[in-house]
Amino acid sequence: MSYLAKQFSSGFRCVLLAIALMGMGTSCFAQGKPGSNPAPDVLVLSNGDTLHGKFVMQVGGKVTFHSDALGDLSIPWDKIKELRTEAKFAVLDKNVKLRGKGQAEAKQIPVGTIEVADQAVTVHTETAPPAPIPVKNAVYMIDQPTLDKQLFHEPSFLTGWNGAATAGATVVEASQNQFTISGGIGLVRAMPSVTWLNSRNKTSADFSASYGRITQPGSPTLKSAIYHIDGERDEYFSSRFFALGQTAFDHNFAQGLQLQQVYGGGFGWTPLKTDKQEADLKGTIQYEKQQFIGGTSGTNQNLIGSTFGLSYLLKAKLMNFVQNLAYIPAYNTPRAYSASETDTVTFPTYKNFGFSVGTIDTYLNDPPPATKRNSFQFTMGLTYAIKSKY
């Protein structure tokens, strides 16, 4: 190799080494720059202990605070001496009535960084001077993105649904062969989807079915088939009162009922509503049509009547209980009344799965001759909870 070639090779290696050293220096400098993460929120307990982390929310007097070392903590106000947040939160005063309808509602809700001291919440807003709110009146403290979503965002029809789907089956093979399948699905979509805003509207849909067959050589086949489907739309004009429209369809082979159709509207009242329980009373005026299997013009009927109903929901730690009662009188044909009761208890087992037992009892006062008026079902099956994000 010539002298010039050797010098060029040596100089090239030096350049490569210099570039590598510069890269290492730049990398170290970049690693040494301070991060842009926001400062943590600070919570001081009544015993003097201080926690650094993130304030999540406050609901019903319980503060949820996330600490990297301890995870999510639920702390009552009486255990808290001070709280300071870097992010903006909305504070909902119990004396302010909200229905969640956009800008008019938002003006009543102070939003800003939070400072709690001496059992009072101070919201540092961008417009008005801070006004302390007693912690006992601050029933909810929610982050600003969640507030904006609930007040201003209109979700698509396919989002925000919650409910459960249930399925069960029984198979017997002996001198008689018997099988029964049953299932159902119930869905509810309430807007807004949070408890700290009063409801604007609620849509519900239910479907249940039971089908069974018994066969035996030399004997006619026996079958049972019971189907029910209903839908309801509630529009709230106050926190407790609402107008509603509903429809329902029923088929019950055991009672000779080919199809019962109901179309009606009316009003409802919510006398009980907490995080754990809810009860609704409803009354409607409706058109009803009854068609019986093999029926004639003398048995098929067009009716004007009502539905008076009660819906009750209980959410306990180890189970959920749902009850629906309905009484359906017919004003133009008084003998053609009916009634129903549905009770379901669900025991959560693993994640979204649960085990449910229930009863379905229906009474039809005017079935065809030689047909029993009452129909009773006991159901049992596997349940899957449906939770659609809003």
C-alpha positions as CSV (number, residue, x, y, z in Angstrom):
1,M,0.0,0.0,0.0
2,S,1.3,3.5,-0.9
3,Y,2.1,6.1,1.7
4,L,-0.9,8.3,0.6
5,A,-3.2,5.3,0.8
6,K,-2.0,4.5,4.3
7,Q,-2.5,8.2,5.4
8,F,-6.1,8.2,3.9
9,S,-7.0,5.0,5.7
10,S,-5.7,6.2,9.0
11,G,-7.5,9.6,8.6
12,F,-10.8,7.8,7.7
13,R,-10.6,5.7,10.9
14,C,-10.1,8.8,12.9
15,V,-13.1,10.5,11.4
16,L,-15.3,7.4,12.2
17,L,-14.0,7.4,15.7
18,A,-14.8,11.1,16.1
19,I,-18.3,10.6,14.8
20,A,-18.9,7.7,17.2
21,L,-17.7,9.8,20.1
22,M,-19.9,12.7,19.1
23,G,-22.9,10.3,18.9
24,M,-22.2,9.0,22.4
25,G,-22.0,12.5,23.7
26,T,-25.3,13.5,22.1
27,S,-27.0,10.4,23.4
28,C,-25.7,11.1,26.9
29,F,-26.8,14.7,26.7
30,A,-30.2,13.7,25.5
31,Q,-30.6,11.2,28.3
32,G,-29.5,13.8,30.8
33,K,-32.3,16.3,29.8
34,P,-35.1,16.6,32.3
35,G,-38.4,15.0,31.2
36,S,-41.5,17.0,30.5
37,N,-43.8,14.9,32.7
38,P,-46.2,17.1,34.8
39,A,-45.6,17.5,38.5
40,P,-47.4,14.9,40.6
41,D,-50.5,15.7,42.7
42,V,-50.0,15.9,46.4
43,L,-52.2,14.5,49.1
44,V,-51.5,15.0,52.8
45,L,-53.3,12.7,55.3
46,S,-54.6,13.8,58.6
47,N,-51.7,12.0,60.4
48,G,-49.1,14.0,58.4
49,D,-48.2,11.4,55.8
50,T,-47.8,12.8,52.3
51,L,-48.5,10.9,49.1
52,H,-47.4,11.9,45.6
53,G,-49.2,10.6,42.5
54,K,-52.4,11.3,40.7
55,F,-55.8,12.4,41.9
56,V,-58.4,10.3,40.0
57,M,-61.8,11.4,41.2
58,Q,-64.0,11.9,44.3
59,V,-67.5,10.3,44.5
60,G,-69.8,10.4,47.5
61,G,-67.1,11.5,50.0
62,K,-64.5,8.9,48.9
63,V,-61.3,10.2,47.2
64,T,-59.6,7.9,44.7
65,F,-55.8,8.7,44.6
66,H,-53.2,6.7,42.6
67,S,-49.8,6.2,44.0
68,D,-47.1,4.4,42.0
69,A,-45.9,2.6,45.1
70,L,-49.3,1.8,46.7
71,G,-51.7,1.7,43.6
72,D,-55.2,3.1,43.8
73,L,-56.3,4.2,47.2
74,S,-59.8,5.0,48.4
75,I,-59.7,7.6,51.2
76,P,-62.6,9.4,53.0
77,W,-62.5,13.1,53.4
78,D,-62.1,13.0,57.2
79,K,-58.7,11.3,56.7
80,I,-57.4,14.0,54.4
81,K,-55.8,17.2,55.5
82,E,-54.7,18.7,52.2
83,L,-55.0,18.0,48.5
84,R,-53.4,19.8,45.5
85,T,-53.8,18.9,41.8
86,E,-51.9,20.0,38.7
87,A,-54.7,18.9,36.3
88,K,-58.1,20.5,35.9
89,F,-61.1,18.9,37.6
90,A,-64.8,19.7,37.7
91,V,-66.5,20.1,41.1
92,L,-70.2,19.3,41.2
93,D,-72.0,20.9,44.1
94,K,-75.0,19.0,45.5
95,N,-77.0,22.2,45.5
96,V,-76.7,22.5,41.7
97,K,-79.2,20.4,39.7
98,L,-77.8,19.1,36.4
99,R,-79.3,17.3,33.5
100,G,-76.2,17.3,31.2
101,K,-77.4,19.3,28.2
102,G,-74.3,21.2,27.1
103,Q,-73.1,24.8,27.5
104,A,-75.9,25.9,29.9
105,E,-75.0,23.1,32.3
106,A,-71.3,23.6,31.9
107,K,-71.5,27.2,33.1
108,Q,-72.8,26.0,36.5
109,I,-69.8,23.8,37.1
110,P,-66.4,25.3,38.2
111,V,-63.4,23.7,36.4
112,G,-59.8,24.2,37.4
113,T,-57.0,23.0,39.5
114,I,-58.0,21.8,42.9
115,E,-56.8,22.8,46.4
116,V,-58.3,21.2,49.5
117,A,-57.6,22.5,53.0
118,D,-59.7,22.9,56.2
119,Q,-62.4,20.7,54.8
120,A,-63.1,23.1,51.9
121,V,-62.5,22.7,48.2
122,T,-61.1,25.7,46.2
123,V,-61.3,25.6,42.4
124,H,-58.8,27.8,40.7
125,T,-60.7,28.6,37.5
126,E,-59.4,30.8,34.6
127,T,-62.3,33.3,34.8
128,A,-63.9,33.7,38.2
129,P,-62.1,34.2,41.5
130,P,-61.9,31.0,43.6
131,A,-64.8,30.4,45.9
132,P,-64.4,27.6,48.5
133,I,-66.9,24.8,48.5
134,P,-67.4,22.6,51.7
135,V,-66.2,19.1,51.0
136,K,-69.6,17.7,52.2
137,N,-71.3,19.6,49.3
138,A,-68.7,18.5,46.7
139,V,-70.5,15.2,45.8
140,Y,-68.4,14.6,42.7
141,M,-65.0,15.7,41.5
142,I,-64.4,14.6,37.9
143,D,-61.5,15.3,35.4
144,Q,-62.3,17.8,32.7
145,P,-62.1,15.3,29.7
146,T,-64.7,13.1,31.3
147,L,-67.0,16.1,31.9
148,D,-66.6,17.3,28.3
149,K,-67.4,13.9,26.9
150,Q,-70.6,13.5,29.0
151,L,-71.9,17.1,28.4
152,F,-71.0,17.7,24.7
153,H,-70.3,14.3,23.1
154,E,-73.2,12.5,21.3
155,P,-72.2,8.8,21.0
156,S,-73.1,6.6,18.1
157,F,-76.1,4.3,18.4
158,L,-73.8,1.2,18.8
159,T,-72.0,2.5,21.9
160,G,-72.9,2.9,25.5
161,W,-75.0,-0.3,25.8
162,N,-74.8,-2.4,29.0
163,G,-76.6,-5.6,29.9
164,A,-76.3,-9.3,30.0
165,A,-76.8,-12.4,27.8
166,T,-77.9,-15.7,29.3
167,A,-78.1,-19.3,27.9
168,G,-79.0,-22.7,29.4
169,A,-79.9,-26.2,28.2
170,T,-81.3,-29.5,29.5
171,V,-81.0,-32.8,27.7
172,V,-82.5,-36.2,28.8
173,E,-82.2,-39.5,27.0
174,A,-84.2,-42.4,28.4
175,S,-87.6,-44.0,27.7
176,Q,-88.5,-40.4,26.8
177,N,-86.1,-38.1,25.0
178,Q,-86.3,-34.5,26.2
179,F,-84.4,-31.4,25.5
180,T,-85.0,-27.8,26.6
181,I,-83.1,-24.7,25.6
182,S,-83.5,-21.2,27.0
183,G,-81.8,-17.9,26.7
184,G,-82.2,-14.2,26.7
185,I,-80.5,-10.9,26.3
186,G,-81.3,-7.6,28.0
187,L,-79.7,-4.2,27.0
188,V,-79.9,-0.7,28.5
189,R,-78.4,2.5,27.1
190,A,-78.7,5.5,29.5
191,M,-77.5,9.0,28.5
192,P,-75.5,10.4,30.2
193,S,-73.8,7.2,31.3
194,V,-72.6,8.5,34.7
195,T,-74.5,8.8,37.9
196,W,-73.3,12.4,38.6
197,L,-75.6,13.8,35.9
198,N,-79.3,13.3,35.7
199,S,-80.6,11.1,32.9
200,R,-81.6,12.7,29.6
201,N,-82.9,9.5,28.0
202,K,-82.8,5.8,28.3
203,T,-83.3,3.0,25.8
204,S,-83.9,-0.6,26.7
205,A,-84.5,-3.9,24.8
206,D,-85.2,-7.4,26.1
207,F,-85.5,-10.8,24.4
208,S,-86.2,-14.1,26.1
209,A,-87.0,-17.5,24.7
210,S,-87.6,-21.1,25.9
211,Y,-88.2,-24.1,23.6
212,G,-88.6,-27.7,24.6
213,R,-89.6,-31.0,23.1
214,I,-90.5,-34.5,24.5
215,T,-90.6,-37.5,22.3
216,Q,-91.5,-41.1,23.0
217,P,-92.0,-44.0,20.6
218,G,-95.7,-44.5,19.9
219,S,-96.8,-41.2,21.5
220,P,-97.3,-37.8,20.0
221,T,-94.6,-35.3,20.3
222,L,-95.0,-32.7,23.0
223,K,-93.5,-29.3,22.7
224,S,-93.3,-25.9,24.5
225,A,-92.3,-22.6,23.0
226,I,-92.4,-19.2,24.8
227,Y,-90.9,-16.1,23.3
228,H,-90.9,-12.5,24.5
229,I,-89.4,-9.3,23.1
230,D,-89.9,-5.7,24.1
231,G,-88.4,-2.3,23.6
232,E,-88.8,1.0,25.5
233,R,-87.6,4.6,25.1
234,D,-87.7,7.0,28.1
235,E,-87.3,10.8,27.7
236,Y,-86.7,12.6,31.1
237,F,-88.1,16.0,31.7
238,S,-86.9,16.1,35.3
239,S,-84.6,14.0,37.5
240,R,-87.4,11.7,38.5
241,F,-90.2,11.9,35.8
242,F,-90.1,10.8,32.2
243,A,-92.3,10.1,29.2
244,L,-92.0,6.7,27.5
245,G,-93.0,4.8,24.4
246,Q,-92.9,1.0,24.4
247,T,-93.8,-2.1,22.4
248,A,-93.9,-5.8,23.2
249,F,-94.5,-9.1,21.5
250,D,-95.3,-12.4,23.1
251,H,-95.8,-16.0,21.9
252,N,-96.8,-18.8,24.2
253,F,-97.6,-22.2,22.7
254,A,-98.6,-23.7,26.0
255,Q,-101.4,-21.1,26.4
256,G,-102.4,-21.2,22.7
257,L,-101.2,-17.6,22.2
258,Q,-99.9,-17.2,18.7
259,L,-99.0,-13.5,19.1
260,Q,-99.8,-10.7,21.5
261,Q,-98.8,-7.2,20.2
262,V,-98.6,-4.1,22.4
263,Y,-98.0,-0.5,21.3
264,G,-98.3,2.2,23.8
265,G,-97.0,5.4,25.5
266,G,-97.3,7.0,28.9
267,F,-95.3,8.3,31.8
268,G,-93.0,7.0,34.5
269,W,-91.6,8.0,37.9
270,T,-88.4,7.0,39.6
271,P,-89.1,7.0,43.4
272,L,-85.7,5.3,44.2
273,K,-82.4,5.9,42.6
274,T,-79.0,5.3,44.3
275,D,-75.7,3.7,43.2
276,K,-77.0,0.4,44.4
277,Q,-80.8,0.5,43.8
278,E,-83.3,1.8,41.3
279,A,-87.0,1.5,41.0
280,D,-89.3,2.8,38.2
281,L,-93.1,3.0,38.2
282,K,-94.8,3.2,34.8
283,G,-98.3,3.6,33.3
284,T,-99.3,3.6,29.6
285,I,-102.3,3.8,27.3
286,Q,-101.9,1.2,24.5
287,Y,-103.3,-0.7,21.6
288,E,-103.1,-4.5,22.0
289,K,-103.9,-7.3,19.6
290,Q,-104.3,-10.9,20.6
291,Q,-104.1,-13.8,18.1
292,F,-104.6,-17.4,19.2
293,I,-103.4,-20.6,17.5
294,G,-106.2,-21.8,15.3
295,G,-108.2,-18.7,16.4
296,T,-111.2,-17.3,14.7
297,S,-112.6,-13.8,14.6
298,G,-114.4,-14.6,17.8
299,T,-111.2,-15.3,19.8
300,N,-108.8,-12.9,18.1
301,Q,-109.2,-9.5,19.7
302,N,-108.3,-5.9,19.2
303,L,-108.0,-4.2,22.7
304,I,-107.5,-0.8,24.2
305,G,-105.8,-1.0,27.5
306,S,-102.8,-0.1,29.7
307,T,-99.7,-1.5,31.2
308,F,-99.0,-0.7,34.8
309,G,-95.5,-1.8,35.7
310,L,-92.7,-1.8,38.3
311,S,-89.0,-2.3,37.5
312,Y,-86.5,-2.8,40.3
313,L,-82.7,-3.3,40.2
314,L,-80.5,-4.1,43.2
315,K,-76.7,-4.3,42.9
316,A,-75.2,-6.1,45.9
317,K,-71.6,-7.2,46.5
318,L,-72.2,-10.8,45.7
319,M,-75.2,-10.7,43.4
320,N,-77.5,-8.6,41.2
321,F,-81.3,-8.8,41.4
322,V,-83.7,-7.7,38.7
323,Q,-87.6,-7.7,39.0
324,N,-90.2,-6.7,36.5
325,L,-93.9,-6.7,37.3
326,A,-96.7,-5.8,34.8
327,Y,-100.5,-5.7,34.9
328,I,-102.3,-5.3,31.6
329,P,-106.0,-4.5,31.7
330,A,-108.2,-4.2,28.6
331,Y,-110.8,-1.5,28.9
332,N,-113.1,-2.5,25.9
333,T,-113.0,-6.2,26.9
334,P,-112.5,-6.5,30.7
335,R,-112.0,-10.3,30.7
336,A,-109.0,-10.0,28.4
337,Y,-106.5,-8.9,31.0
338,S,-103.1,-10.4,31.6
339,A,-100.2,-10.1,34.1
340,S,-96.5,-11.1,34.3
341,E,-93.6,-11.3,36.8
342,T,-90.0,-11.8,36.0
343,D,-87.3,-12.3,38.7
344,T,-83.6,-12.9,38.0
345,V,-80.6,-13.3,40.4
346,T,-77.1,-13.2,38.9
347,F,-74.0,-14.3,40.8
348,P,-70.8,-12.9,39.2
349,T,-68.1,-15.7,39.0
350,Y,-65.2,-14.8,36.7
351,K,-64.6,-11.5,34.9
352,N,-67.7,-10.9,32.8
353,F,-69.2,-14.4,33.4
354,G,-71.8,-15.2,36.0
355,F,-74.4,-17.8,37.0
356,S,-78.1,-16.8,37.0
357,V,-81.3,-18.3,38.3
358,G,-84.8,-16.9,37.7
359,T,-88.5,-17.3,37.3
360,I,-90.9,-16.1,34.6
361,D,-94.6,-16.2,35.5
362,T,-97.3,-15.1,33.1
363,Y,-101.0,-15.1,33.5
364,L,-103.5,-14.8,30.6
365,N,-107.1,-14.6,31.7
366,D,-108.8,-15.4,28.3
367,P,-106.9,-18.4,26.7
368,P,-108.7,-20.9,24.4
369,P,-110.9,-23.6,26.1
370,A,-109.0,-26.4,27.9
371,T,-105.9,-24.2,28.2
372,K,-104.3,-23.3,31.5
373,R,-104.3,-19.6,32.3
374,N,-101.0,-19.6,34.1
375,S,-97.6,-20.3,32.7
376,F,-94.5,-20.7,35.0
377,Q,-90.9,-21.1,34.1
378,F,-87.8,-21.7,36.2
379,T,-84.6,-20.7,34.4
380,M,-80.9,-21.4,35.1
381,G,-77.9,-20.7,33.0
382,L,-74.6,-19.1,32.3
383,T,-74.6,-15.3,32.0
384,Y,-72.2,-12.9,30.2
385,A,-72.1,-9.2,31.1
386,I,-72.2,-6.9,28.2
387,K,-70.3,-3.6,28.7
388,S,-70.0,-1.3,25.7
389,K,-67.7,1.8,26.1
390,Y,-69.2,5.3,25.8
